[in-house]
Amino acid sequence: MRYDQRQADKLDETMLELLLPTSAVESLGQWLADSQRGQRYANGSGPHTIPYAPSTWVAVTPWPTTFADRAAADSASVSRAEVVAAVRAAEQSESWAEAFVATQVWGYGVTGYGPYRTRQVLAQPSAEAVLTEAVSLLVDEGAVAAYEVLHTLDGLGPAFLTKFLYFAGQALSDVKGPRPLILDSVLAGVLRRHATKVGRAVGYEWSEAVAKWIWRDSGWSSHRYDVYLRWMYAANERLAAASIDWPTTPDVLELALFSAVWDPE
């Protein structure tokens, strides 16, 4: 099939009009109210914790000063709130490479190839400059401009560059426009299924094929990231307006969708 950008734009517009069905609001509200699942995030996603193996990161520098001693710990965990604190500490020492490492440790968790890939990114001569420029653009121009710059680093795909952007956006006192959110293949999959469904609802027989194209598993453009942010923020406003005590921070919605709380199908 030959894809038409006009169809993609129409599908995006439909998604932004048909944000979340009542069933989604109900599912997300039940998750948030459940003491065993989402209730801990009622005030934000800060408690969301990921395990990692400090000793496997021994060759990666610079190491976040607030993280576990790699020589002494085989297992540890780090929460989103702790990553934000590490990024703020790195900002004070003017080391965005250190901040980047903190975000990648959280992002990869116990995945064995995480340290290698992080080292490969930081080994590029331009890495520190690109990270610094991205943060500057985040403050002055916004998340989409920062996304474009980070995308120039070899080996740093959108799923992990948006993790850096997300935590930088949480740590900085002020950024231009909406604060960044994480976008990965799981979240893209949710929006792919949702786009297909809302497209069919308005008679777009081509919605599934176009949704597979624009919400593929990787390689999203900065435009696609912009659409993602607009949809997430609008959907979060829809939830905050419902009678479910939903928090105002859209990263809780990102966490809930990643956790398969709602499946559009």
Backbone as CSV, one residue per row, in Angstrom:
resi,resn,N_x,N_y,N_z,CA_x,CA_y,CA_z,C_x,C_y,C_z
1,MET,0.838,-1.199,0.000,0.000,0.000,0.000,0.867,1.240,0.000
2,ARG,0.483,2.232,-0.796,1.181,3.513,-0.812,0.494,4.436,0.191
3,TYR,1.251,4.891,1.171,0.646,5.652,2.254,0.468,7.112,1.876
4,ASP,-0.583,7.693,2.412,-0.953,9.067,2.122,-0.886,9.858,3.426
5,GLN,-0.037,10.887,3.474,0.092,11.686,4.679,-1.223,12.357,5.047
6,ARG,-2.024,12.652,4.043,-3.325,13.283,4.338,-4.211,12.334,5.145
7,GLN,-4.135,11.046,4.837,-4.906,10.086,5.622,-4.376,10.011,7.048
8,ALA,-3.045,10.044,7.179,-2.448,10.026,8.516,-2.908,11.236,9.319
9,ASP,-2.943,12.406,8.677,-3.380,13.616,9.365,-4.847,13.517,9.785
10,LYS,-5.684,12.956,8.920,-7.100,12.792,9.249,-7.283,11.834,10.421
11,LEU,-6.485,10.770,10.431,-6.577,9.810,11.533,-6.110,10.445,12.835
12,ASP,-5.059,11.257,12.769,-4.589,11.975,13.966,-5.682,12.895,14.498
13,GLU,-6.332,13.628,13.603,-7.401,14.541,14.014,-8.542,13.782,14.687
14,THR,-8.878,12.619,14.141,-9.955,11.810,14.716,-9.571,11.312,16.108
15,MET,-8.317,10.890,16.262,-7.848,10.442,17.576,-7.929,11.555,18.608
16,LEU,-7.614,12.779,18.193,-7.633,13.910,19.117,-9.057,14.355,19.447
17,GLU,-10.012,13.943,18.617,-11.417,14.229,18.903,-12.043,13.122,19.750
18,LEU,-11.677,11.882,19.449,-12.228,10.725,20.166,-11.131,10.183,21.085
19,LEU,-10.930,10.829,22.210,-9.761,10.573,23.049,-9.805,9.225,23.756
20,LEU,-10.763,9.064,24.636,-10.867,7.841,25.432,-12.332,7.463,25.574
21,PRO,-12.686,6.246,25.260,-14.070,5.820,25.472,-14.362,5.677,26.963
22,THR,-15.637,5.600,27.285,-16.050,5.456,28.688,-15.425,4.223,29.323
23,SER,-15.287,3.148,28.546,-14.703,1.919,29.083,-13.261,2.139,29.522
24,ALA,-12.528,2.985,28.781,-11.135,3.279,29.137,-11.076,4.077,30.436
25,VAL,-11.942,5.071,30.561,-11.980,5.878,31.784,-12.290,4.998,32.984
26,GLU,-13.236,4.083,32.807,-13.599,3.183,33.903,-12.446,2.266,34.284
27,SER,-11.782,1.688,33.302,-10.660,0.784,33.571,-9.523,1.514,34.278
28,LEU,-9.200,2.711,33.797,-8.122,3.483,34.395,-8.481,3.935,35.806
29,GLY,-9.744,4.281,36.026,-10.187,4.669,37.364,-10.117,3.512,38.343
30,GLN,-10.497,2.318,37.891,-10.415,1.128,38.747,-8.965,0.803,39.100
31,TRP,-8.081,0.946,38.139,-6.652,0.713,38.378,-6.116,1.683,39.414
32,LEU,-6.473,2.955,39.281,-5.981,3.968,40.209,-6.499,3.732,41.625
33,ALA,-7.711,3.224,41.746,-8.305,3.012,43.063,-7.844,1.721,43.729
34,ASP,-7.196,0.850,42.987,-6.782,-0.460,43.492,-5.490,-0.327,44.300
35,SER,-5.553,-0.685,45.577,-4.387,-0.541,46.461,-3.227,-1.435,46.054
36,GLN,-3.500,-2.490,45.291,-2.456,-3.396,44.848,-1.857,-3.006,43.503
37,ARG,-2.438,-2.000,42.852,-1.961,-1.635,41.523,-1.669,-0.138,41.424
38,GLY,-2.638,0.654,41.077,-2.360,2.047,40.746,-2.450,3.051,41.868
39,GLN,-2.978,2.654,43.015,-3.202,3.634,44.083,-1.925,4.330,44.529
40,ARG,-0.791,3.639,44.460,0.489,4.232,44.879,0.889,5.401,43.977
41,TYR,0.241,5.509,42.807,0.578,6.582,41.870,-0.456,7.704,41.865
42,ALA,-1.296,7.727,42.884,-2.353,8.738,42.943,-1.791,10.151,42.980
43,ASN,-0.567,10.299,43.489,0.063,11.621,43.550,1.208,11.774,42.552
44,GLY,1.292,10.856,41.600,2.349,10.933,40.602,3.064,9.608,40.440
45,SER,3.885,9.506,39.407,4.549,8.241,39.079,5.875,8.052,39.807
46,GLY,6.244,8.978,40.689,7.529,8.906,41.378,7.863,7.573,42.020
47,PRO,6.908,6.863,42.628,7.230,5.583,43.277,7.512,4.423,42.317
48,HIS,7.267,4.608,41.036,7.458,3.513,40.082,8.925,3.098,40.065
49,THR,9.204,1.860,40.475,10.572,1.393,40.726,10.973,0.262,39.790
50,ILE,12.221,0.308,39.342,12.768,-0.686,38.422,14.011,-1.323,39.054
51,PRO,14.134,-2.652,39.041,15.351,-3.308,39.547,16.475,-3.235,38.521
52,TYR,17.701,-3.228,39.000,18.857,-3.283,38.095,20.026,-3.933,38.823
53,ALA,21.063,-4.281,38.072,22.242,-4.944,38.633,23.429,-3.986,38.565
54,PRO,23.747,-3.281,39.643,24.819,-2.273,39.611,26.153,-2.797,39.100
55,SER,26.511,-4.034,39.460,27.824,-4.556,39.082,28.001,-4.685,37.577
56,THR,26.901,-4.795,36.821,27.020,-4.926,35.368,27.309,-3.589,34.696
57,TRP,27.211,-2.500,35.465,27.420,-1.165,34.913,28.801,-0.618,35.255
58,VAL,29.704,-1.470,35.724,30.989,-1.005,36.239,31.840,-0.295,35.187
59,ALA,31.657,-0.616,33.918,32.468,-0.008,32.862,31.863,1.279,32.307
60,VAL,30.704,1.652,32.817,30.011,2.836,32.289,30.360,4.059,33.134
61,THR,30.798,5.105,32.487,31.093,6.363,33.170,30.489,7.528,32.374
62,PRO,30.139,8.602,33.093,30.209,8.784,34.555,29.021,8.122,35.252
63,TRP,29.251,7.634,36.465,28.216,6.950,37.227,27.485,7.950,38.117
64,PRO,26.162,7.892,38.185,25.404,8.816,39.036,25.814,8.706,40.506
65,THR,26.112,9.801,41.115,26.636,9.806,42.486,25.637,9.292,43.505
66,THR,24.352,9.367,43.192,23.327,8.946,44.150,22.917,7.484,43.977
67,PHE,23.493,6.792,42.984,23.117,5.402,42.739,23.976,4.444,43.572
68,ALA,23.597,3.172,43.563,24.270,2.161,44.372,25.732,1.998,43.970
69,ASP,26.552,1.599,44.931,27.973,1.319,44.702,28.087,0.066,43.822
70,ARG,28.649,0.224,42.639,28.701,-0.890,41.696,29.618,-2.013,42.170
71,ALA,30.601,-1.679,42.980,31.542,-2.695,43.464,30.955,-3.498,44.614
72,ALA,29.901,-2.995,45.229,29.377,-3.640,46.432,27.989,-4.242,46.263
73,ALA,27.320,-3.917,45.172,25.924,-4.344,45.040,25.681,-5.101,43.738
74,ASP,25.147,-6.305,43.862,24.763,-7.081,42.682,23.322,-6.793,42.286
75,SER,22.544,-6.324,43.239,21.150,-6.004,42.943,20.745,-4.730,43.669
76,ALA,19.901,-3.958,43.020,19.405,-2.707,43.593,18.144,-2.333,42.824
77,SER,17.528,-1.253,43.210,16.369,-0.749,42.488,16.403,0.771,42.517
78,VAL,15.728,1.364,41.562,15.696,2.823,41.481,14.313,3.256,41.005
79,SER,13.765,4.248,41.669,12.436,4.749,41.337,12.538,5.932,40.384
80,ARG,11.421,6.302,39.809,11.407,7.490,38.959,11.829,8.721,39.759
81,ALA,11.348,8.827,40.980,11.701,9.978,41.813,13.206,10.026,42.062
82,GLU,13.820,8.864,42.236,15.263,8.823,42.479,16.057,9.165,41.221
83,VAL,15.535,8.796,40.065,16.202,9.190,38.821,16.125,10.700,38.640
84,VAL,14.975,11.279,38.931,14.840,12.734,38.842,15.856,13.414,39.758
85,ALA,16.012,12.891,40.973,16.984,13.456,41.910,18.405,13.319,41.363
86,ALA,18.708,12.189,40.742,20.040,11.976,40.163,20.295,12.934,39.003
87,VAL,19.276,13.188,38.199,19.413,14.118,37.083,19.651,15.537,37.602
88,ARG,18.959,15.902,38.664,19.172,17.227,39.251,20.579,17.362,39.820
89,ALA,21.069,16.303,40.429,22.438,16.322,40.959,23.445,16.447,39.832
90,ALA,23.196,15.736,38.727,24.090,15.807,37.576,24.051,17.194,36.937
91,GLU,22.870,17.805,36.938,22.751,19.163,36.389,23.623,20.139,37.179
92,GLN,23.661,19.973,38.490,24.473,20.858,39.322,25.952,20.728,38.992
93,SER,26.382,19.522,38.627,27.786,19.308,38.265,28.012,19.483,36.764
94,GLU,26.946,19.921,36.064,27.006,20.187,34.625,27.467,18.966,33.832
95,SER,26.934,17.810,34.188,27.259,16.572,33.483,25.977,15.910,32.990
96,TRP,25.587,16.262,31.765,24.394,15.633,31.224,24.650,14.191,30.815
97,ALA,25.925,13.822,30.657,26.247,12.415,30.427,25.902,11.590,31.656
98,GLU,26.203,12.124,32.821,25.855,11.425,34.068,24.344,11.301,34.197
99,ALA,23.641,12.370,33.858,22.180,12.325,33.893,21.659,11.284,32.912
100,PHE,22.274,11.215,31.738,21.873,10.235,30.727,22.032,8.813,31.256
101,VAL,23.146,8.535,31.903,23.380,7.198,32.458,22.279,6.843,33.458
102,ALA,21.919,7.776,34.313,20.865,7.511,35.304,19.566,7.094,34.617
103,THR,19.218,7.781,33.543,17.962,7.466,32.844,18.031,6.124,32.133
104,GLN,19.205,5.761,31.641,19.349,4.490,30.923,19.369,3.303,31.885
105,VAL,19.952,3.490,33.068,19.909,2.435,34.090,18.460,2.105,34.407
106,TRP,17.653,3.125,34.651,16.234,2.922,34.927,15.546,2.304,33.710
107,GLY,15.887,2.802,32.522,15.223,2.333,31.315,15.509,0.882,30.977
108,TYR,16.758,0.468,31.125,17.126,-0.908,30.785,16.848,-1.891,31.914
109,GLY,16.865,-1.424,33.148,16.629,-2.336,34.263,17.656,-3.449,34.297
110,VAL,17.188,-4.686,34.305,18.099,-5.837,34.369,18.460,-6.376,32.981
111,THR,18.082,-5.664,31.923,18.426,-6.103,30.578,19.940,-6.098,30.410
112,GLY,20.506,-7.210,30.021,21.954,-7.379,30.020,22.718,-6.488,29.079
113,TYR,22.120,-6.114,27.944,22.855,-5.315,26.973,22.765,-3.811,27.232
114,GLY,22.047,-3.411,28.270,21.893,-1.991,28.578,23.205,-1.247,28.775
115,PRO,24.126,-1.781,29.602,25.410,-1.086,29.801,26.196,-0.931,28.495
116,TYR,26.210,-1.968,27.669,26.953,-1.904,26.405,26.391,-0.808,25.495
117,ARG,25.078,-0.790,25.349,24.472,0.202,24.456,24.680,1.617,24.992
118,THR,24.604,1.778,26.287,24.823,3.103,26.884,26.250,3.564,26.635
119,ARG,27.216,2.656,26.802,28.622,2.992,26.529,28.810,3.379,25.070
120,GLN,28.157,2.667,24.154,28.299,2.956,22.735,27.795,4.355,22.395
121,VAL,26.701,4.745,23.003,26.174,6.092,22.766,27.139,7.139,23.301
122,LEU,27.611,6.954,24.532,28.481,7.944,25.160,29.875,7.976,24.547
123,ALA,30.261,6.917,23.842,31.580,6.880,23.219,31.674,7.792,22.005
124,GLN,30.558,8.247,21.492,30.580,9.142,20.344,31.117,10.516,20.760
125,PRO,32.039,11.080,19.996,32.649,12.363,20.362,31.646,13.486,20.595
126,SER,30.514,13.402,19.911,29.519,14.473,20.012,28.510,14.268,21.128
127,ALA,28.586,13.145,21.864,27.515,12.765,22.786,27.212,13.841,23.830
128,GLU,28.214,14.287,24.554,27.976,15.276,25.612,27.392,16.558,25.033
129,ALA,27.917,16.989,23.891,27.423,18.215,23.267,25.969,18.071,22.820
130,VAL,25.627,16.903,22.274,24.256,16.674,21.822,23.296,16.631,23.010
131,LEU,23.688,15.955,24.082,22.841,15.914,25.281,22.628,17.314,25.843
132,THR,23.690,18.095,25.891,23.596,19.460,26.415,22.711,20.325,25.526
133,GLU,22.881,20.186,24.205,22.050,20.960,23.283,20.587,20.568,23.400
134,ALA,20.332,19.277,23.567,18.945,18.809,23.689,18.271,19.418,24.913
135,VAL,18.985,19.474,26.016,18.424,20.062,27.235,18.165,21.553,27.028
136,SER,19.089,22.228,26.382,18.910,23.649,26.108,17.692,23.888,25.223
137,LEU,17.528,23.057,24.207,16.364,23.174,23.335,15.069,22.852,24.070
138,LEU,15.119,21.903,24.978,13.941,21.561,25.777,13.453,22.772,26.552
139,VAL,14.385,23.529,27.079,14.038,24.729,27.836,13.532,25.844,26.922
140,ASP,14.205,26.044,25.789,13.931,27.206,24.945,12.878,26.973,23.866
141,GLU,12.822,25.746,23.330,11.926,25.488,22.201,10.928,24.363,22.450
142,GLY,11.264,23.422,23.316,10.322,22.371,23.645,10.797,20.968,23.300
143,ALA,9.967,19.997,23.634,10.335,18.589,23.554,10.594,18.115,22.133
144,VAL,9.840,18.626,21.160,9.982,18.139,19.786,11.345,18.526,19.215
145,ALA,11.779,19.757,19.461,13.095,20.196,18.985,14.201,19.396,19.656
146,ALA,14.058,19.127,20.944,15.050,18.325,21.666,15.087,16.902,21.129
147,TYR,13.935,16.356,20.810,13.833,15.014,20.238,14.636,14.920,18.944
148,GLU,14.488,15.916,18.072,15.179,15.902,16.785,16.692,15.863,16.960
149,VAL,17.208,16.632,17.917,18.653,16.665,18.146,19.149,15.330,18.699
150,LEU,18.454,14.768,19.665,18.879,13.497,20.250,18.858,12.364,19.220
151,HIS,17.982,12.485,18.252,17.849,11.445,17.234,19.096,11.350,16.358
152,THR,19.995,12.329,16.448,21.224,12.294,15.642,22.294,11.400,16.252
153,LEU,22.130,10.967,17.491,23.106,10.080,18.125,22.892,8.645,17.647
154,ASP,23.925,8.033,17.125,23.827,6.654,16.658,23.532,5.707,17.827
155,GLY,22.631,4.779,17.574,22.332,3.771,18.582,21.371,4.209,19.669
156,LEU,20.900,5.454,19.605,19.952,5.937,20.608,18.592,6.088,19.950
157,GLY,17.774,5.054,20.099,16.454,5.073,19.488,15.461,5.873,20.298
158,PRO,14.276,6.132,19.725,13.268,6.949,20.394,12.857,6.455,21.773
159,ALA,12.760,5.135,21.957,12.310,4.614,23.245,13.238,5.032,24.377
160,PHE,14.537,5.139,24.092,15.487,5.485,25.150,15.867,6.957,25.142
161,LEU,15.798,7.607,24.000,16.037,9.049,24.024,14.878,9.763,24.712
162,THR,13.648,9.225,24.575,12.528,9.865,25.271,12.576,9.621,26.779
163,LYS,13.257,8.564,27.205,13.459,8.378,28.642,14.365,9.484,29.185
164,PHE,15.443,9.785,28.455,16.296,10.894,28.864,15.505,12.206,28.864
165,LEU,14.759,12.448,27.804,13.964,13.672,27.719,12.952,13.771,28.852
166,TYR,12.285,12.656,29.129,11.267,12.648,30.190,11.868,13.049,31.532
167,PHE,12.960,12.409,31.916,13.533,12.697,33.230,14.170,14.082,33.277
168,ALA,14.762,14.520,32.168,15.281,15.886,32.125,14.141,16.879,32.300
169,GLY,13.027,16.611,31.641,11.871,17.490,31.766,11.294,17.528,33.164
170,GLN,11.360,16.389,33.868,10.881,16.348,35.252,11.832,17.089,36.187
171,ALA,13.140,17.033,35.894,14.135,17.620,36.792,14.257,19.126,36.631
172,LEU,14.065,19.633,35.415,14.224,21.060,35.159,13.050,21.849,35.748
173,SER,13.353,23.031,36.205,12.307,23.852,36.820,11.315,24.367,35.790
174,ASP,11.766,24.541,34.551,10.871,25.076,33.531,11.299,24.580,32.163
175,VAL,10.326,24.223,31.336,10.597,23.836,29.946,9.554,24.508,29.071
176,LYS,9.855,24.582,27.773,8.929,25.184,26.827,7.862,24.174,26.418
177,GLY,6.604,24.544,26.592,5.528,23.662,26.166,5.343,22.482,27.102
178,PRO,4.665,21.440,26.624,4.404,20.271,27.473,5.691,19.535,27.831
179,ARG,5.759,19.052,29.056,6.932,18.278,29.461,6.943,16.942,28.715
180,PRO,8.131,16.455,28.358,8.222,15.223,27.565,7.670,14.010,28.314
181,LEU,7.271,13.019,27.543,6.828,11.734,28.068,7.572,10.622,27.331
182,ILE,7.623,9.458,27.942,8.267,8.302,27.321,7.351,7.728,26.236
183,LEU,7.953,7.432,25.086,7.245,6.734,24.008,8.064,5.514,23.623
184,ASP,7.457,4.337,23.738,8.136,3.107,23.313,7.171,2.242,22.514
185,SER,7.589,1.047,22.158,6.777,0.199,21.294,5.466,-0.228,21.951
186,VAL,5.473,-0.363,23.283,4.250,-0.752,23.982,3.203,0.358,23.866
187,LEU,3.625,1.587,24.123,2.699,2.718,24.040,2.257,2.961,22.602
188,ALA,3.187,2.823,21.661,2.818,2.964,20.254,1.783,1.917,19.862
189,GLY,1.918,0.716,20.422,0.958,-0.336,20.134,-0.437,-0.001,20.626
190,VAL,-0.531,0.610,21.805,-1.841,1.027,22.326,-2.465,2.051,21.387
191,LEU,-1.685,3.047,20.982,-2.226,4.085,20.104,-2.518,3.549,18.705
192,ARG,-1.756,2.555,18.261,-2.039,1.930,16.964,-3.415,1.261,16.982
193,ARG,-3.687,0.527,18.043,-4.988,-0.147,18.139,-6.120,0.861,18.324
194,HIS,-5.851,1.904,19.099,-6.874,2.932,19.310,-7.152,3.682,18.010
195,ALA,-6.094,4.044,17.279,-6.278,4.764,16.016,-7.073,3.920,15.028
196,THR,-6.787,2.636,14.984,-7.527,1.738,14.100,-9.006,1.740,14.442
197,LYS,-9.288,1.665,15.722,-10.684,1.564,16.168,-11.469,2.850,15.930
198,VAL,-10.870,4.000,16.286,-11.600,5.253,16.088,-11.738,5.562,14.605
199,GLY,-10.748,5.146,13.810,-10.856,5.347,12.373,-12.005,4.551,11.779
200,ARG,-12.122,3.320,12.185,-13.234,2.491,11.705,-14.580,3.070,12.130
201,ALA,-14.594,3.666,13.347,-15.848,4.211,13.876,-16.388,5.348,13.020
202,VAL,-15.505,6.056,12.318,-15.963,7.162,11.464,-15.929,6.788,9.983
203,GLY,-15.719,5.492,9.697,-15.816,5.022,8.330,-14.536,5.015,7.523
204,TYR,-13.395,5.111,8.181,-12.128,5.046,7.459,-11.715,3.583,7.308
205,GLU,-12.017,2.993,6.156,-11.694,1.593,5.939,-10.185,1.338,5.933
206,TRP,-9.437,2.394,5.679,-7.985,2.290,5.587,-7.284,2.516,6.929
207,SER,-8.040,2.693,8.002,-7.440,3.122,9.278,-6.415,2.121,9.822
208,GLU,-6.668,0.825,9.673,-5.731,-0.151,10.229,-4.374,-0.066,9.533
209,ALA,-4.371,0.009,8.213,-3.107,0.065,7.469,-2.342,1.336,7.787
210,VAL,-3.035,2.458,7.871,-2.367,3.726,8.159,-1.876,3.749,9.604
211,ALA,-2.674,3.215,10.515,-2.259,3.163,11.926,-1.003,2.317,12.092
212,LYS,-0.905,1.221,11.337,0.299,0.383,11.397,1.529,1.145,10.914
213,TRP,1.311,2.050,9.993,2.412,2.849,9.450,2.842,3.937,10.435
214,ILE,1.900,4.733,10.906,2.279,5.888,11.737,2.617,5.498,13.169
215,TRP,2.019,4.411,13.680,2.301,3.966,15.052,3.049,2.635,15.042
216,ARG,4.039,2.545,14.147,4.860,1.331,14.079,5.674,1.188,15.366
217,ASP,6.432,0.118,15.472,7.104,-0.218,16.725,8.343,0.628,17.028
218,SER,8.879,1.354,16.056,10.065,2.165,16.297,10.223,3.175,15.166
219,GLY,11.248,4.034,15.281,11.566,4.957,14.213,10.583,6.094,14.025
220,TRP,9.951,6.537,15.110,8.956,7.605,14.983,9.640,8.944,14.708
221,SER,9.019,9.732,13.859,9.522,11.064,13.546,9.220,12.021,14.696
222,SER,9.834,13.191,14.656,9.541,14.209,15.671,8.080,14.657,15.560
223,HIS,7.540,14.639,14.340,6.113,14.972,14.174,5.240,13.958,14.903
224,ARG,5.598,12.685,14.774,4.811,11.652,15.457,4.901,11.818,16.966
225,TYR,6.089,12.188,17.456,6.241,12.430,18.900,5.367,13.595,19.340
226,ASP,5.264,14.625,18.504,4.407,15.769,18.814,2.947,15.338,18.907
227,VAL,2.504,14.508,17.953,1.124,13.998,17.993,0.907,13.181,19.263
228,TYR,1.873,12.357,19.601,1.792,11.548,20.819,1.607,12.429,22.049
229,LEU,2.420,13.464,22.189,2.314,14.346,23.352,0.958,15.042,23.390
230,ARG,0.505,15.507,22.240,-0.793,16.200,22.215,-1.917,15.256,22.627
231,TRP,-1.859,14.017,22.130,-2.915,13.068,22.485,-2.853,12.720,23.970
232,MET,-1.671,12.464,24.489,-1.527,12.077,25.896,-2.000,13.183,26.825
233,TYR,-1.640,14.405,26.535,-2.062,15.514,27.391,-3.566,15.734,27.311
234,ALA,-4.127,15.624,26.108,-5.572,15.789,25.965,-6.326,14.648,26.647
235,ALA,-5.831,13.425,26.488,-6.474,12.285,27.143,-6.386,12.414,28.658
236,ASN,-5.266,12.917,29.140,-5.121,13.083,30.588,-6.089,14.124,31.122
237,GLU,-6.332,15.187,30.347,-7.324,16.184,30.760,-8.709,15.557,30.837
238,ARG,-8.996,14.666,29.899,-10.284,13.952,29.913,-10.417,13.134,31.194
239,LEU,-9.344,12.468,31.602,-9.376,11.674,32.827,-9.484,12.556,34.060
240,ALA,-8.747,13.669,34.069,-8.773,14.565,35.225,-10.149,15.193,35.415
241,ALA,-10.898,15.321,34.320,-12.235,15.905,34.397,-13.289,14.884,34.841
242,ALA,-12.930,13.604,34.768,-13.860,12.556,35.198,-13.842,12.439,36.719
243,SER,-14.826,11.774,37.258,-14.949,11.646,38.718,-14.197,10.414,39.221
244,ILE,-12.882,10.370,38.933,-12.086,9.210,39.344,-10.827,9.636,40.100
245,ASP,-10.735,10.926,40.440,-9.575,11.454,41.168,-8.266,11.216,40.430
246,TRP,-8.305,11.328,39.111,-7.104,11.096,38.317,-6.110,12.244,38.520
247,PRO,-4.805,11.933,38.685,-3.808,12.996,38.880,-3.624,13.836,37.623
248,THR,-3.142,15.044,37.797,-2.989,15.961,36.665,-1.765,15.643,35.817
249,THR,-0.841,14.846,36.344,0.402,14.567,35.621,0.201,13.428,34.619
250,PRO,0.425,13.678,33.312,0.149,12.646,32.300,1.124,11.483,32.298
251,ASP,2.217,11.566,33.062,3.115,10.410,33.092,2.477,9.231,33.822
252,VAL,1.458,9.491,34.640,0.724,8.381,35.252,-0.083,7.644,34.182
253,LEU,-0.633,8.388,33.234,-1.332,7.754,32.117,-0.352,6.938,31.282
254,GLU,0.836,7.473,31.038,1.865,6.723,30.308,2.176,5.411,31.010
255,LEU,2.342,5.461,32.326,2.626,4.257,33.109,1.471,3.271,33.036
256,ALA,0.245,3.773,33.138,-0.925,2.895,33.104,-1.068,2.213,31.746
257,LEU,-0.861,2.957,30.664,-0.976,2.356,29.335,0.140,1.348,29.102
258,PHE,1.339,1.646,29.581,2.445,0.696,29.464,2.127,-0.577,30.239
259,SER,1.413,-0.450,31.342,1.078,-1.590,32.197,-0.157,-2.341,31.710
260,ALA,-0.649,-2.019,30.516,-1.775,-2.720,29.888,-3.061,-2.601,30.696
261,VAL,-3.243,-1.443,31.336,-4.476,-1.221,32.088,-5.679,-1.140,31.161
262,TRP,-5.452,-0.596,29.970,-6.549,-0.479,28.994,-6.055,-0.929,27.633
263,ASP,-6.809,-1.816,27.013,-6.499,-2.266,25.661,-7.647,-1.826,24.751
264,PRO,-7.400,-0.973,23.762,-8.476,-0.490,22.884,-9.247,-1.602,22.195
265,GLU,-8.643,-2.756,21.995,-9.327,-3.855,21.323,-10.309,-4.562,22.262
